[in-house]
Amino acid sequence: MNRRHFLHRNAAVRSAPVAAGREAPATMVQDPPETVSRYANKVLPTFASRLTSTLTPYTGTWGEAQAAHLLRRCLFGPTRSEIQTAAASNLTAALNGLLTAPATAPDPPLNVSTTDTSVAIGTTWTGQVFDQNFEGVRRTSLRDWWLGQLLTQSTSLVEKMTLFWHNHFVVEFGDINDARMGYEYCRLLRQYALGNVKQLAKDVTVTPAMLRYLNGNQSTVGAPNENYGRELLELFTVGKGPLIAAGNYTNYTEADVQAAAKVLTGWRDQNAPVGSYFTASRHDTTTKTFSAAFGNATIANSGATEYQNLINLIFQQAETARFIVRKLYRWFVYYVIDAQVETDIIRPLATLLISNNFEVAPVLRTLLSSEHFFDVLNMGCLIKSPLDFTVGLCRQMQVVFPPASGPVAQYGMWNYLNAVTSLQQQVIGDPPNVAGWAAYYQTPQFHELWINAVTLPRRNQITDLLIGAGYTRNGVRIVIDVLALTQSFPAATASDCNLLIAEYVKLMVPITLTANQLAFLKAALLPGLPDFEWTVEWQQYLAAPTNTAKKAAVTTKLQAMLRALMGLAEYHLS
């Protein structure tokens, strides 16, 4: 499998006239901007035998390559120190840390706008009454705060799994129009990030954001709204399965959607205080009968707890566990699920999920510690999402952000990163629809959808900007300090051009580069110069770090090398 092939074929778009100041010549005929690359899959890839590895515990070599692979999939851009710490330990210890939630939940989002006069700047708005005049800035604060959680994450899977559940139990902040409800939704996802998916399904069903998003708050006896019942079955739990006949999707039928909608009647969202409540007079009290897909089960009236019986029934179906595990697999491993993966990976993990009463941590531990996860063909085979790319860039390059003591400046930079990922077609808090981001479900393209003629230049622009002048807002600048980062390497590594390049490659690229690619990077660092020239210039800089000329000599060379490295197709892989 050529992991580089897709990005290399599409490399021409790096020079596309998208950025300001990069206008095309008047004679150039421009195609319309792509939102799906012309080079993306037209059919789902098939492999005679892509791999044969199983869930047998991995017992191979444990070093920086394996630690980096694990952390790249579990964190948003692992830092060099995080990788080295994990590599110096062992797989079990690394997983123990990843599967441990932080001791305390993060502080709530803050007001950083003079528009919201309900609270002082630097204090939270989450307990205030709803006011449409303040909704826009509160929603922005919520999204920026969430981006900040990714940026300041610990070495725990909590943030990656919180985003996973956001992509699974989707809510769009722009549609619910109450940032306080959005915050409660975020809090719920983070609470169950490594916990019980069955209980999460129950709680999210009646969380105010979901009631509002999928119209559960409008569902009443005599007029049950089918939106949530349909998405609960199709997207959140059991999945459709192959179409058998009109209204029969194998795993459920249209009649099941209607029965589920009746079960869910009577719930309302509440905004003072934020919450939800049940009104018995709005609830359908009839006995609901489900199809043969659910064993012709019935659910009798049980008022405010009836929705829990519906979730229990759905989670009794073996296909529910398989559906969830498939989504976990595509999030953490690869998007192709062939017969071997279905038999040797999905089915056993689904059985494990059921036997652990739907606790997700044992499933994650088994998958992430398996020989299958560390199979060489599963390393460096995913294209980074915009959040992985942008947050990972800042974390791996150790970009310094404003401290919490200056919330306006801090949130301003988080807001900038949200704008950057938005241009790359991923907005935290606002997936494009109830199915989530297409890169995790749209066959046959899947994660190849992240790269097109619009998004690839945007990626290049943010790397070029941060490598160079940086970005300034509120009198504060974020920038990649190439000198500080290089000086954090061992002295012998920093002063040897070959070791230096190898260290950056090891940090930033998940697969081995070719000799020609390494030569290309060296030519960027030392254009036409012998290897010793780097050693001489670096030592001269260390001896006189305030000398402008000596500082500029090494800075420009490091920046050129990093631009070349970040321009490689491999840099977009995880």
Sequence and secondary structure as in RCSB ss.txt:
>XXXX:A:sequence
MNRRHFLHRNAAVRSAPVAAGREAPATMVQDPPETVSRYANKVLPTFASRLTSTLTPYTGTWGEAQAAHLLRRCL
FGPTRSEIQTAAASNLTAALNGLLTAPATAPDPPLNVSTTDTSVAIGTTWTGQVFDQNFEGVRRTSLRDWWLGQL
LTQSTSLVEKMTLFWHNHFVVEFGDINDARMGYEYCRLLRQYALGNVKQLAKDVTVTPAMLRYLNGNQSTVGAPN
ENYGRELLELFTVGKGPLIAAGNYTNYTEADVQAAAKVLTGWRDQNAPVGSYFTASRHDTTTKTFSAAFGNATIA
NSGATEYQNLINLIFQQAETARFIVRKLYRWFVYYVIDAQVETDIIRPLATLLISNNFEVAPVLRTLLSSEHFFD
VLNMGCLIKSPLDFTVGLCRQMQVVFPPASGPVAQYGMWNYLNAVTSLQQQVIGDPPNVAGWAAYYQTPQFHELW
INAVTLPRRNQITDLLIGAGYTRNGVRIVIDVLALTQSFPAATASDCNLLIAEYVKLMVPITLTANQLAFLKAAL
LPGLPDFEWTVEWQQYLAAPTNTAKKAAVTTKLQAMLRALMGLAEYHLS
>XXXX:A:secstr
  TTHHHHHTGGGGGSTTSTT    TT       SS TTS SS    S S    SSB  S  SHHHHHHHHHHHS
SS  HHHHHHHHHS HHHHHHHHTS  SS     B   TT TTS TTSB TTS   HHHHHHHHHHHHHHHHHHH
HT  SSTHHHHHHHHHHHS   HHHH  HHHHHHHHHHHHHTTTSBHHHHHHHHHTSHHHHHHTTGGG BTTB  
 HHHHHIIIIISS   S  BTTB SS BHHHHHHHHHHTTTEEEEETTEEEEE GGGS  S EE  GGGTT EE 
  GGGHHHHHHHHHHTSHHHHHHHHHHHHHHHT S   HHHIIIIIHHHHHHHHHTTTBHHHHHHHHHTBTTTT 
GGGSS SB  HHHHHHHHHHHTT     TT HHHHHHHHHHHHHHHHHTT  TT  SSTT  GGGT TTTGGGGG
 STTHHHHHHHHHHHHHTT EEETTEEE   HHHHHHTS HHHHT HHHHHHHHHHHH SS   HHHHHHHHHHH
STT  THHHHHHHHHHHH TT HHHHHHHHHHHHHHHHHHHTSGGGGB 
